[in-house]
Amino acid sequence: MILRPGWFYPQGSGTETLLMRTVGIRDVVLGSGACAAVATGGAAELRRWASFGLLSDGADLVLGLRSRSLIGARSAMIATLAPLPFVAAEIFGLTRSRSPG
């Protein structure tokens, strides 16, 4: 989303490009924090990063669901589906961090 924002959303204006890049930056920061937590072996730290990521991406998903009247059905579907892989990864991370062993 940082390097090729048009791949995720048709570029109609500089505002959309900027929005996609800011979302990409947020994802890099949250993902890097979670990866660092995994690398250091801190389960509590991983849960914290995954929880914040899940909160953020869950809010994006809900906003996508509610945006049809603003941006049309196709764009709303893209906005809704885009965070799903991140939500799944965060749920996996949270589940893994709570598993024994």
Summary of the structure (lengths in Angstrom):
residues: 101
radius of gyration: 15.1
end to end distance: 35.2
largest distance: 49.4
contacts: 267
relative contact order: 0.12
helix: 81%
strand: 0%
